[in-house]
Structures are given as structure tokens and as C-alpha cells.
Amino acid sequence: KSSIQVLVGRNWALWTKGDLAEMRKGIDAGLSRGRSVEFLIQDGLWKSRTGNHAGAEAALQEALKIDPANLLAMQALNNTLAEQKNPSLALEKVKEYAAHVPKSAPAQILLGELLLANGDRVQARVAYASAKAAAPQSIEADLSLAKVDYLENKYDDAQARLRAILSRSEERRVGKECRS
């Protein structure tokens, strides 16, 4: 197990360094031990970077079948499809995977960001509200909802959300000081 973790970490270091040839060897070694999410994501990213978009899409979808809530796999799939000049398909794929994990706040927030970037404020709000329902204390969900409020000229609502965030943060800070 630890040798697999070392190999995964080494591959990420090679990715950062830009040594794709050595990374490929590491990915192949990892995949020969099993089709894990980590190696499939690395395979997808490697294939996308080297222009094999169909192979990248297949690897990333396989990773998402194993772990439908994996945010890195969703982002990589979105980026791979967007690189192929197919942003609508990219958005549809993220919608599809986010629908499988409605209680994953990070997945819903990613979906909301993509919807908002595509100009769909209504569905972005729905996604952010799903994130908030999944993680009621999520500051990121609150900030995202405040952003939509602001974009829709609902300044009082945005301000109320931001004040609630500050109030919760202040309560946490005071609580920590009292325990110290």
C-alpha cells in the first residue's frame, strides 16, 4: 500500500516537473497493480496533455465510475472536453456525475461554478443550494449563493449571507479562545 502511495506521489512530482516520459512509466506500473482512481486520473491527465483526448476521457470516466464524487476527476474530465472545443458536453458530463452525488457539496459547487460560467444563474443557484443542504456550515456554499444574489442584484440577500458567514466565524473564534 505504501509503495503505491509513493508511486502516486512520485507521478505527481513528475507531472509538476514536466517529465511526462517518466510519469508514463509510473502510471503504467501503477495501473498494472490495479485500476485505482489515482492512477486513472493521472492516466487521463497524461493522455489529455499528450493529445489523446478520447483516451483521457475514457480513463477519467472509469475513475468516476469507481468514485463518482472525485472532484479532481470531474474537473479533469471537464477540462479535457473543453479543450476539445466542446464546452456543452463538458458541462453535461459534470451535471451527470454531480447528479450521482447530490450530497457532495464540492461536486455541487463545481457544477454551480460551471453553470454560472455558462450564464445559467438559475441552475447555478440550485446547485449551490444543494451544496448548502449537503453541508449546512459550508462557507464556500454560502459565498457562492451570495455571488449569485449579487449577480441578480439581490444585494440585501447577498449582504445577509455574508453577515451570517462573519457571525459564524466570529462565534468559532470566540469559542476557541474560551477553550484555550
Backbone as JSON Lines, residues from 0, in Angstrom:
{"i":0,"aa":"K","n":[0.83,-1.2,0.0],"ca":[0.0,0.0,0.0],"c":[0.87,1.26,0.0]}
{"i":1,"aa":"S","n":[1.89,1.28,0.87],"ca":[2.73,2.48,0.94],"c":[3.52,2.67,-0.35]}
{"i":2,"aa":"S","n":[3.93,1.56,-0.99],"ca":[4.67,1.71,-2.24],"c":[3.77,2.29,-3.34]}
{"i":3,"aa":"I","n":[2.49,1.98,-3.29],"ca":[1.54,2.56,-4.25],"c":[1.41,4.06,-3.98]}
{"i":4,"aa":"Q","n":[1.31,4.43,-2.71],"ca":[1.22,5.85,-2.37],"c":[2.48,6.6,-2.79]}
{"i":5,"aa":"V","n":[3.62,5.98,-2.64],"ca":[4.88,6.59,-3.06],"c":[4.87,6.77,-4.58]}
{"i":6,"aa":"L","n":[4.41,5.76,-5.3],"ca":[4.36,5.85,-6.76],"c":[3.4,6.95,-7.22]}
{"i":7,"aa":"V","n":[2.24,7.04,-6.56],"ca":[1.29,8.1,-6.88],"c":[1.95,9.47,-6.66]}
{"i":8,"aa":"G","n":[2.6,9.64,-5.51],"ca":[3.27,10.91,-5.2],"c":[4.39,11.22,-6.18]}
{"i":9,"aa":"R","n":[5.14,10.19,-6.54],"ca":[6.24,10.37,-7.5],"c":[5.68,10.83,-8.85]}
{"i":10,"aa":"N","n":[4.58,10.2,-9.26],"ca":[3.97,10.6,-10.53],"c":[3.53,12.06,-10.51]}
{"i":11,"aa":"W","n":[2.96,12.5,-9.38],"ca":[2.55,13.9,-9.31],"c":[3.77,14.82,-9.37]}
{"i":12,"aa":"A","n":[4.85,14.42,-8.73],"ca":[6.08,15.21,-8.79],"c":[6.59,15.29,-10.23]}
{"i":13,"aa":"L","n":[6.55,14.17,-10.93],"ca":[6.98,14.15,-12.34],"c":[6.06,15.02,-13.2]}
{"i":14,"aa":"W","n":[4.77,15.01,-12.9],"ca":[3.8,15.84,-13.61],"c":[4.17,17.32,-13.43]}
{"i":15,"aa":"T","n":[4.43,17.68,-12.18],"ca":[4.79,19.06,-11.88],"c":[6.08,19.46,-12.57]}
{"i":16,"aa":"K","n":[7.02,18.55,-12.59],"ca":[8.32,18.78,-13.21],"c":[8.22,18.8,-14.74]}
{"i":17,"aa":"G","n":[7.16,18.19,-15.28],"ca":[7.0,18.12,-16.73],"c":[7.68,16.93,-17.37]}
{"i":18,"aa":"D","n":[8.06,15.96,-16.56],"ca":[8.74,14.76,-17.08],"c":[7.68,13.71,-17.41]}
{"i":19,"aa":"L","n":[7.06,13.89,-18.55],"ca":[5.94,13.03,-18.94],"c":[6.38,11.6,-19.28]}
{"i":20,"aa":"A","n":[7.58,11.44,-19.8],"ca":[8.06,10.09,-20.15],"c":[8.19,9.23,-18.89]}
{"i":21,"aa":"E","n":[8.8,9.77,-17.85],"ca":[8.94,9.02,-16.6],"c":[7.58,8.84,-15.91]}
{"i":22,"aa":"M","n":[6.74,9.86,-16.01],"ca":[5.41,9.74,-15.42],"c":[4.64,8.6,-16.08]}
{"i":23,"aa":"R","n":[4.76,8.48,-17.39],"ca":[4.06,7.41,-18.12],"c":[4.47,6.06,-17.57]}
{"i":24,"aa":"K","n":[5.78,5.88,-17.34],"ca":[6.27,4.61,-16.79],"c":[5.65,4.36,-15.41]}
{"i":25,"aa":"G","n":[5.56,5.4,-14.6],"ca":[4.96,5.27,-13.28],"c":[3.48,4.95,-13.34]}
{"i":26,"aa":"I","n":[2.77,5.59,-14.26],"ca":[1.34,5.32,-14.43],"c":[1.14,3.87,-14.85]}
{"i":27,"aa":"D","n":[1.92,3.42,-15.83],"ca":[1.8,2.04,-16.3],"c":[2.09,1.05,-15.18]}
{"i":28,"aa":"A","n":[3.11,1.35,-14.37],"ca":[3.44,0.48,-13.24],"c":[2.28,0.45,-12.25]}
{"i":29,"aa":"G","n":[1.68,1.6,-11.99],"ca":[0.55,1.67,-11.07],"c":[-0.67,0.94,-11.59]}
{"i":30,"aa":"L","n":[-0.99,1.17,-12.86],"ca":[-2.17,0.52,-13.44],"c":[-1.99,-1.0,-13.54]}
{"i":31,"aa":"S","n":[-0.75,-1.45,-13.63],"ca":[-0.51,-2.89,-13.68],"c":[-0.83,-3.54,-12.34]}
{"i":32,"aa":"R","n":[-0.83,-2.75,-11.27],"ca":[-1.17,-3.26,-9.93],"c":[-2.67,-3.18,-9.64]}
{"i":33,"aa":"G","n":[-3.38,-2.39,-10.42],"ca":[-4.82,-2.26,-10.22],"c":[-5.32,-0.95,-10.8]}
{"i":34,"aa":"R","n":[-6.58,-0.92,-11.14],"ca":[-7.18,0.25,-11.79],"c":[-7.7,1.2,-10.7]}
{"i":35,"aa":"S","n":[-6.79,1.82,-9.99],"ca":[-7.19,2.72,-8.9],"c":[-7.54,4.1,-9.46]}
{"i":36,"aa":"V","n":[-8.35,4.82,-8.7],"ca":[-8.79,6.15,-9.09],"c":[-7.58,7.06,-9.33]}
{"i":37,"aa":"E","n":[-6.6,7.0,-8.43],"ca":[-5.45,7.89,-8.54],"c":[-4.7,7.69,-9.85]}
{"i":38,"aa":"F","n":[-4.42,6.43,-10.19],"ca":[-3.68,6.17,-11.42],"c":[-4.53,6.45,-12.66]}
{"i":39,"aa":"L","n":[-5.83,6.23,-12.58],"ca":[-6.7,6.54,-13.71],"c":[-6.76,8.04,-13.97]}
{"i":40,"aa":"I","n":[-6.8,8.83,-12.9],"ca":[-6.79,10.28,-13.07],"c":[-5.46,10.72,-13.7]}
{"i":41,"aa":"Q","n":[-4.37,10.18,-13.18],"ca":[-3.06,10.53,-13.75],"c":[-2.99,10.11,-15.22]}
{"i":42,"aa":"D","n":[-3.53,8.94,-15.54],"ca":[-3.56,8.46,-16.92],"c":[-4.38,9.42,-17.79]}
{"i":43,"aa":"G","n":[-5.53,9.83,-17.28],"ca":[-6.37,10.76,-18.03],"c":[-5.7,12.1,-18.27]}
{"i":44,"aa":"L","n":[-5.08,12.62,-17.23],"ca":[-4.38,13.9,-17.38],"c":[-3.21,13.78,-18.35]}
{"i":45,"aa":"W","n":[-2.46,12.68,-18.23],"ca":[-1.31,12.46,-19.11],"c":[-1.79,12.37,-20.56]}
{"i":46,"aa":"K","n":[-2.84,11.59,-20.79],"ca":[-3.34,11.43,-22.16],"c":[-3.89,12.74,-22.71]}
{"i":47,"aa":"S","n":[-4.55,13.51,-21.88],"ca":[-5.05,14.8,-22.33],"c":[-3.9,15.72,-22.71]}
{"i":48,"aa":"R","n":[-2.88,15.77,-21.88],"ca":[-1.72,16.63,-22.14],"c":[-1.01,16.24,-23.41]}
{"i":49,"aa":"T","n":[-1.02,14.93,-23.74],"ca":[-0.31,14.47,-24.93],"c":[-1.23,14.37,-26.16]}
{"i":50,"aa":"G","n":[-2.46,14.89,-26.03],"ca":[-3.35,14.98,-27.18],"c":[-4.27,13.81,-27.42]}
{"i":51,"aa":"N","n":[-4.24,12.81,-26.56],"ca":[-5.12,11.65,-26.7],"c":[-6.39,11.9,-25.89]}
{"i":52,"aa":"H","n":[-7.24,12.76,-26.41],"ca":[-8.43,13.18,-25.66],"c":[-9.43,12.05,-25.46]}
{"i":53,"aa":"A","n":[-9.58,11.19,-26.44],"ca":[-10.51,10.07,-26.28],"c":[-10.03,9.13,-25.18]}
{"i":54,"aa":"G","n":[-8.74,8.86,-25.16],"ca":[-8.19,8.01,-24.11],"c":[-8.29,8.68,-22.74]}
{"i":55,"aa":"A","n":[-8.09,9.99,-22.71],"ca":[-8.21,10.73,-21.46],"c":[-9.63,10.65,-20.93]}
{"i":56,"aa":"E","n":[-10.58,10.88,-21.81],"ca":[-11.99,10.83,-21.41],"c":[-12.34,9.45,-20.86]}
{"i":57,"aa":"A","n":[-11.89,8.39,-21.53],"ca":[-12.19,7.03,-21.08],"c":[-11.58,6.76,-19.7]}
{"i":58,"aa":"A","n":[-10.34,7.17,-19.48],"ca":[-9.68,6.94,-18.19],"c":[-10.39,7.71,-17.08]}
{"i":59,"aa":"L","n":[-10.75,8.95,-17.35],"ca":[-11.39,9.77,-16.33],"c":[-12.81,9.28,-16.02]}
{"i":60,"aa":"Q","n":[-13.51,8.81,-17.04],"ca":[-14.84,8.25,-16.79],"c":[-14.75,6.95,-15.99]}
{"i":61,"aa":"E","n":[-13.72,6.17,-16.24],"ca":[-13.52,4.96,-15.44],"c":[-13.24,5.33,-13.98]}
{"i":62,"aa":"A","n":[-12.45,6.37,-13.77],"ca":[-12.18,6.83,-12.4],"c":[-13.47,7.27,-11.73]}
{"i":63,"aa":"L","n":[-14.33,7.97,-12.47],"ca":[-15.59,8.45,-11.9],"c":[-16.59,7.33,-11.67]}
{"i":64,"aa":"K","n":[-16.48,6.24,-12.4],"ca":[-17.34,5.08,-12.11],"c":[-16.96,4.48,-10.76]}
{"i":65,"aa":"I","n":[-15.67,4.51,-10.45],"ca":[-15.19,3.98,-9.17],"c":[-15.54,4.94,-8.04]}
{"i":66,"aa":"D","n":[-15.31,6.24,-8.27],"ca":[-15.55,7.26,-7.24],"c":[-16.27,8.44,-7.87]}
{"i":67,"aa":"P","n":[-17.61,8.38,-7.94],"ca":[-18.37,9.43,-8.63],"c":[-18.23,10.82,-8.02]}
{"i":68,"aa":"A","n":[-17.78,10.92,-6.78],"ca":[-17.65,12.22,-6.13],"c":[-16.23,12.8,-6.24]}
{"i":69,"aa":"N","n":[-15.36,12.16,-7.01],"ca":[-13.98,12.62,-7.08],"c":[-13.9,13.93,-7.86]}
{"i":70,"aa":"L","n":[-13.63,14.98,-7.13],"ca":[-13.62,16.32,-7.72],"c":[-12.51,16.51,-8.75]}
{"i":71,"aa":"L","n":[-11.34,15.96,-8.48],"ca":[-10.24,16.09,-9.43],"c":[-10.59,15.41,-10.76]}
{"i":72,"aa":"A","n":[-11.2,14.24,-10.68],"ca":[-11.6,13.53,-11.91],"c":[-12.66,14.33,-12.67]}
{"i":73,"aa":"M","n":[-13.62,14.91,-11.95],"ca":[-14.65,15.73,-12.61],"c":[-14.04,16.93,-13.3]}
{"i":74,"aa":"Q","n":[-13.15,17.62,-12.58],"ca":[-12.5,18.8,-13.16],"c":[-11.66,18.43,-14.37]}
{"i":75,"aa":"A","n":[-10.93,17.33,-14.27],"ca":[-10.08,16.91,-15.38],"c":[-10.92,16.52,-16.59]}
{"i":76,"aa":"L","n":[-12.04,15.83,-16.36],"ca":[-12.92,15.46,-17.47],"c":[-13.5,16.71,-18.11]}
{"i":77,"aa":"N","n":[-13.94,17.66,-17.29],"ca":[-14.46,18.91,-17.82],"c":[-13.41,19.62,-18.66]}
{"i":78,"aa":"N","n":[-12.19,19.71,-18.15],"ca":[-11.12,20.39,-18.88],"c":[-10.78,19.67,-20.18]}
{"i":79,"aa":"T","n":[-10.75,18.33,-20.13],"ca":[-10.44,17.55,-21.33],"c":[-11.47,17.8,-22.42]}
{"i":80,"aa":"L","n":[-12.74,17.78,-22.04],"ca":[-13.8,18.0,-23.04],"c":[-13.81,19.45,-23.52]}
{"i":81,"aa":"A","n":[-13.54,20.38,-22.62],"ca":[-13.5,21.8,-23.0],"c":[-12.34,22.06,-23.96]}
{"i":82,"aa":"E","n":[-11.2,21.38,-23.75],"ca":[-10.06,21.53,-24.66],"c":[-10.39,21.07,-26.07]}
{"i":83,"aa":"Q","n":[-11.38,20.19,-26.18],"ca":[-11.79,19.69,-27.5],"c":[-12.85,20.6,-28.11]}
{"i":84,"aa":"K","n":[-12.99,21.79,-27.54],"ca":[-13.95,22.78,-28.02],"c":[-15.39,22.27,-27.92]}
{"i":85,"aa":"N","n":[-15.66,21.55,-26.82],"ca":[-17.0,21.03,-26.6],"c":[-17.46,21.35,-25.18]}
{"i":86,"aa":"P","n":[-17.61,22.65,-24.87],"ca":[-17.97,23.03,-23.51],"c":[-19.36,22.54,-23.08]}
{"i":87,"aa":"S","n":[-20.27,22.42,-24.04],"ca":[-21.61,21.95,-23.65],"c":[-21.57,20.49,-23.21]}
{"i":88,"aa":"L","n":[-20.79,19.66,-23.9],"ca":[-20.64,18.26,-23.49],"c":[-19.92,18.19,-22.15]}
{"i":89,"aa":"A","n":[-18.92,19.06,-21.97],"ca":[-18.19,19.09,-20.7],"c":[-19.14,19.38,-19.55]}
{"i":90,"aa":"L","n":[-19.99,20.37,-19.72],"ca":[-20.96,20.71,-18.68],"c":[-21.95,19.57,-18.45]}
{"i":91,"aa":"E","n":[-22.41,18.94,-19.52],"ca":[-23.36,17.83,-19.37],"c":[-22.75,16.67,-18.59]}
{"i":92,"aa":"K","n":[-21.47,16.38,-18.84],"ca":[-20.81,15.29,-18.12],"c":[-20.7,15.62,-16.63]}
{"i":93,"aa":"V","n":[-20.34,16.86,-16.31],"ca":[-20.26,17.24,-14.89],"c":[-21.65,17.17,-14.26]}
{"i":94,"aa":"K","n":[-22.67,17.61,-14.98],"ca":[-24.05,17.5,-14.47],"c":[-24.39,16.05,-14.17]}
{"i":95,"aa":"E","n":[-24.02,15.18,-15.1],"ca":[-24.31,13.76,-14.95],"c":[-23.65,13.18,-13.69]}
{"i":96,"aa":"Y","n":[-22.37,13.48,-13.52],"ca":[-21.67,12.93,-12.35],"c":[-22.13,13.6,-11.06]}
{"i":97,"aa":"A","n":[-22.4,14.89,-11.1],"ca":[-22.89,15.59,-9.9],"c":[-24.26,15.06,-9.48]}
{"i":98,"aa":"A","n":[-25.06,14.63,-10.45],"ca":[-26.38,14.07,-10.14],"c":[-26.25,12.75,-9.38]}
{"i":99,"aa":"H","n":[-25.15,12.04,-9.59],"ca":[-24.91,10.78,-8.87],"c":[-24.54,11.01,-7.41]}
{"i":100,"aa":"V","n":[-24.08,12.22,-7.09],"ca":[-23.63,12.51,-5.73],"c":[-24.25,13.83,-5.24]}
{"i":101,"aa":"P","n":[-25.58,13.84,-5.09],"ca":[-26.23,15.09,-4.7],"c":[-25.84,15.58,-3.3]}
{"i":102,"aa":"K","n":[-25.31,14.7,-2.48],"ca":[-24.91,15.1,-1.12],"c":[-23.43,15.46,-1.03]}
{"i":103,"aa":"S","n":[-22.77,15.59,-2.17],"ca":[-21.38,16.02,-2.18],"c":[-21.35,17.53,-2.43]}
{"i":104,"aa":"A","n":[-21.1,18.28,-1.38],"ca":[-21.05,19.74,-1.52],"c":[-19.99,20.18,-2.54]}
{"i":105,"aa":"P","n":[-18.78,19.62,-2.5],"ca":[-17.78,20.06,-3.5],"c":[-18.22,19.8,-4.95]}
{"i":106,"aa":"A","n":[-18.86,18.66,-5.19],"ca":[-19.33,18.36,-6.55],"c":[-20.42,19.35,-6.98]}
{"i":107,"aa":"Q","n":[-21.32,19.67,-6.06],"ca":[-22.39,20.61,-6.38],"c":[-21.84,22.02,-6.6]}
{"i":108,"aa":"I","n":[-20.83,22.39,-5.83],"ca":[-20.22,23.71,-6.01],"c":[-19.5,23.78,-7.36]}
{"i":109,"aa":"L","n":[-18.79,22.72,-7.72],"ca":[-18.15,22.69,-9.04],"c":[-19.2,22.85,-10.14]}
{"i":110,"aa":"L","n":[-20.28,22.1,-10.03],"ca":[-21.34,22.21,-11.02],"c":[-21.88,23.64,-11.07]}
{"i":111,"aa":"G","n":[-22.11,24.23,-9.9],"ca":[-22.6,25.61,-9.84],"c":[-21.65,26.58,-10.52]}
{"i":112,"aa":"E","n":[-20.35,26.41,-10.29],"ca":[-19.36,27.29,-10.92],"c":[-19.41,27.18,-12.44]}
{"i":113,"aa":"L","n":[-19.54,25.96,-12.92],"ca":[-19.58,25.76,-14.38],"c":[-20.88,26.32,-14.97]}
{"i":114,"aa":"L","n":[-21.98,26.12,-14.26],"ca":[-23.25,26.67,-14.73],"c":[-23.2,28.2,-14.75]}
{"i":115,"aa":"L","n":[-22.64,28.76,-13.7],"ca":[-22.54,30.22,-13.63],"c":[-21.64,30.75,-14.75]}
{"i":116,"aa":"A","n":[-20.54,30.05,-15.01],"ca":[-19.63,30.46,-16.09],"c":[-20.32,30.39,-17.45]}
{"i":117,"aa":"N","n":[-21.33,29.52,-17.55],"ca":[-22.08,29.39,-18.8],"c":[-23.33,30.27,-18.82]}
{"i":118,"aa":"G","n":[-23.46,31.13,-17.79],"ca":[-24.56,32.09,-17.77],"c":[-25.88,31.58,-17.22]}
{"i":119,"aa":"D","n":[-25.9,30.39,-16.65],"ca":[-27.14,29.83,-16.12],"c":[-27.22,30.05,-14.61]}
{"i":120,"aa":"R","n":[-27.63,31.25,-14.22],"ca":[-27.7,31.6,-12.8],"c":[-28.74,30.77,-12.05]}
{"i":121,"aa":"V","n":[-29.84,30.47,-12.72],"ca":[-30.93,29.74,-12.05],"c":[-30.45,28.35,-11.62]}
{"i":122,"aa":"Q","n":[-29.85,27.61,-12.55],"ca":[-29.38,26.27,-12.22],"c":[-28.14,26.32,-11.31]}
{"i":123,"aa":"A","n":[-27.34,27.37,-11.44],"ca":[-26.2,27.53,-10.54],"c":[-26.7,27.69,-9.11]}
{"i":124,"aa":"R","n":[-27.75,28.49,-8.93],"ca":[-28.32,28.66,-7.59],"c":[-28.82,27.33,-7.04]}
{"i":125,"aa":"V","n":[-29.45,26.53,-7.91],"ca":[-29.94,25.21,-7.48],"c":[-28.77,24.34,-7.02]}
{"i":126,"aa":"A","n":[-27.7,24.34,-7.79],"ca":[-26.53,23.54,-7.42],"c":[-25.92,24.03,-6.11]}
{"i":127,"aa":"Y","n":[-25.79,25.35,-5.96],"ca":[-25.23,25.9,-4.72],"c":[-26.15,25.6,-3.53]}
{"i":128,"aa":"A","n":[-27.46,25.66,-3.75],"ca":[-28.39,25.33,-2.67],"c":[-28.27,23.85,-2.29]}
{"i":129,"aa":"S","n":[-28.04,22.99,-3.26],"ca":[-27.8,21.57,-2.97],"c":[-26.53,21.4,-2.14]}
{"i":130,"aa":"A","n":[-25.51,22.17,-2.48],"ca":[-24.26,22.12,-1.7],"c":[-24.52,22.58,-0.27]}
{"i":131,"aa":"K","n":[-25.3,23.63,-0.13],"ca":[-25.62,24.16,1.21],"c":[-26.42,23.14,2.01]}
{"i":132,"aa":"A","n":[-27.36,22.46,1.35],"ca":[-28.14,21.43,2.03],"c":[-27.26,20.26,2.45]}
{"i":133,"aa":"A","n":[-26.29,19.93,1.62],"ca":[-25.39,18.81,1.93],"c":[-24.41,19.16,3.04]}
{"i":134,"aa":"A","n":[-24.02,20.43,3.09],"ca":[-23.04,20.88,4.1],"c":[-23.49,22.24,4.64]}
{"i":135,"aa":"P","n":[-24.42,22.24,5.58],"ca":[-25.01,23.5,6.06],"c":[-24.01,24.53,6.59]}
{"i":136,"aa":"Q","n":[-22.86,24.09,7.07],"ca":[-21.87,25.03,7.59],"c":[-20.83,25.46,6.54]}
{"i":137,"aa":"S","n":[-21.05,25.06,5.29],"ca":[-20.09,25.35,4.23],"c":[-20.03,26.84,3.91]}
{"i":138,"aa":"I","n":[-18.89,27.44,4.2],"ca":[-18.69,28.84,3.86],"c":[-18.66,29.01,2.34]}
{"i":139,"aa":"E","n":[-18.07,28.04,1.65],"ca":[-17.98,28.12,0.19],"c":[-19.37,28.12,-0.45]}
{"i":140,"aa":"A","n":[-20.27,27.31,0.08],"ca":[-21.65,27.3,-0.46],"c":[-22.31,28.65,-0.2]}
{"i":141,"aa":"D","n":[-22.13,29.18,1.0],"ca":[-22.72,30.49,1.31],"c":[-22.15,31.59,0.42]}
{"i":142,"aa":"L","n":[-20.83,31.58,0.23],"ca":[-20.21,32.59,-0.64],"c":[-20.71,32.46,-2.07]}
{"i":143,"aa":"S","n":[-20.88,31.24,-2.53],"ca":[-21.38,31.02,-3.89],"c":[-22.8,31.53,-4.05]}
{"i":144,"aa":"L","n":[-23.63,31.26,-3.05],"ca":[-25.01,31.78,-3.09],"c":[-25.02,33.3,-3.02]}
{"i":145,"aa":"A","n":[-24.13,33.87,-2.22],"ca":[-24.04,35.34,-2.14],"c":[-23.62,35.92,-3.49]}
{"i":146,"aa":"K","n":[-22.74,35.23,-4.18],"ca":[-22.3,35.69,-5.5],"c":[-23.48,35.73,-6.47]}
{"i":147,"aa":"V","n":[-24.31,34.69,-6.45],"ca":[-25.49,34.67,-7.34],"c":[-26.46,35.77,-6.93]}
{"i":148,"aa":"D","n":[-26.66,35.93,-5.61],"ca":[-27.53,37.03,-5.14],"c":[-27.04,38.35,-5.71]}
{"i":149,"aa":"Y","n":[-25.75,38.6,-5.61],"ca":[-25.16,39.85,-6.08],"c":[-25.37,40.0,-7.59]}
{"i":150,"aa":"L","n":[-25.11,38.93,-8.34],"ca":[-25.26,39.0,-9.81],"c":[-26.71,39.25,-10.22]}
{"i":151,"aa":"E","n":[-27.63,38.85,-9.36],"ca":[-29.06,39.05,-9.64],"c":[-29.58,40.33,-8.98]}
{"i":152,"aa":"N","n":[-28.66,41.18,-8.56],"ca":[-29.0,42.45,-7.92],"c":[-29.82,42.3,-6.65]}
{"i":153,"aa":"K","n":[-29.65,41.19,-5.96],"ca":[-30.31,40.95,-4.67],"c":[-29.28,41.28,-3.58]}
{"i":154,"aa":"Y","n":[-28.96,42.55,-3.5],"ca":[-27.87,42.99,-2.64],"c":[-28.15,42.74,-1.17]}
{"i":155,"aa":"D","n":[-29.41,42.94,-0.75],"ca":[-29.74,42.7,0.66],"c":[-29.55,41.23,1.02]}
{"i":156,"aa":"D","n":[-29.95,40.33,0.12],"ca":[-29.77,38.89,0.37],"c":[-28.28,38.53,0.43]}
{"i":157,"aa":"A","n":[-27.51,39.09,-0.49],"ca":[-26.06,38.82,-0.5],"c":[-25.43,39.33,0.79]}
{"i":158,"aa":"Q","n":[-25.81,40.52,1.2],"ca":[-25.26,41.09,2.42],"c":[-25.65,40.26,3.65]}
{"i":159,"aa":"A","n":[-26.88,39.77,3.69],"ca":[-27.32,38.94,4.81],"c":[-26.52,37.64,4.87]}
{"i":160,"aa":"R","n":[-26.26,37.04,3.73],"ca":[-25.45,35.81,3.71],"c":[-24.03,36.08,4.21]}
{"i":161,"aa":"L","n":[-23.46,37.17,3.75],"ca":[-22.1,37.5,4.16],"c":[-22.02,37.81,5.65]}
{"i":162,"aa":"R","n":[-23.03,38.49,6.16],"ca":[-23.06,38.76,7.61],"c":[-23.18,37.46,8.41]}
{"i":163,"aa":"A","n":[-23.98,36.53,7.9],"ca":[-24.12,35.24,8.6],"c":[-22.8,34.49,8.63]}
{"i":164,"aa":"I","n":[-22.05,34.56,7.54],"ca":[-20.73,33.92,7.49],"c":[-19.81,34.55,8.53]}
{"i":165,"aa":"L","n":[-19.79,35.87,8.56],"ca":[-18.93,36.57,9.53],"c":[-19.34,36.27,10.96]}
{"i":166,"aa":"S","n":[-20.62,36.2,11.19],"ca":[-21.12,35.89,12.53],"c":[-20.68,34.5,12.97]}
{"i":167,"aa":"R","n":[-20.82,33.52,12.07],"ca":[-20.39,32.14,12.4],"c":[-18.88,32.1,12.64]}
{"i":168,"aa":"S","n":[-18.13,32.83,11.84],"ca":[-16.67,32.85,12.0],"c":[-16.3,33.47,13.34]}
{"i":169,"aa":"E","n":[-16.97,34.52,13.7],"ca":[-16.71,35.18,14.99],"c":[-17.06,34.25,16.15]}
{"i":170,"aa":"E","n":[-18.18,33.54,16.04],"ca":[-18.58,32.59,17.09],"c":[-17.53,31.5,17.25]}
{"i":171,"aa":"R","n":[-17.0,30.99,16.14],"ca":[-15.96,29.96,16.21],"c":[-14.69,30.49,16.86]}
{"i":172,"aa":"R","n":[-14.31,31.72,16.5],"ca":[-13.11,32.32,17.05],"c":[-13.25,32.51,18.56]}
{"i":173,"aa":"V","n":[-14.38,33.04,19.0],"ca":[-14.61,33.26,20.42],"c":[-14.65,31.91,21.14]}
{"i":174,"aa":"G","n":[-15.28,30.92,20.55],"ca":[-15.34,29.59,21.16],"c":[-13.96,29.0,21.35]}
{"i":175,"aa":"K","n":[-13.08,29.17,20.37],"ca":[-11.71,28.67,20.5],"c":[-10.97,29.39,21.61]}
{"i":176,"aa":"E","n":[-11.16,30.71,21.71],"ca":[-10.48,31.47,22.75],"c":[-10.95,31.06,24.14]}
{"i":177,"aa":"C","n":[-12.23,30.76,24.28],"ca":[-12.77,30.35,25.58],"c":[-12.22,28.98,25.99]}
{"i":178,"aa":"R","n":[-11.98,28.11,25.01],"ca":[-11.46,26.77,25.33],"c":[-9.98,26.8,25.63]}
{"i":179,"aa":"S","n":[-9.29,27.86,25.22],"ca":[-7.83,27.92,25.42],"c":[-7.45,28.25,26.83]}
